[in-house]
Amino acid sequence: MTTFELNSRRESILQQMAELLNNEEAITKAERWIKRMYHSQVETYPLLLNKKALRKEVEEAEEDIVHNRYISHEDLLKEIKTW
């Protein structure tokens, strides 16, 4: 995504927030949410792996492929449709 697109999205979000945050209660709730999100961002990032953990994940995936422990995209879609 280009810088222009990111800036455009950011401006759009800020404009929407300005319209929603029209009283002190809404601002307080938004402020708490932003602070929680900011402080937990590093902890909840799903791909936060060090080199050792990343190598382990790749090795396990390669081993799964060798032992046919995987599902094709088409089979996965079929399985999801049966749910």
Residue pairs with C-beta under 8 A, 6 or more apart in sequence:
17 30
20 26
20 30
21 27
21 30
42 48
49 57
63 69
64 70
71 79
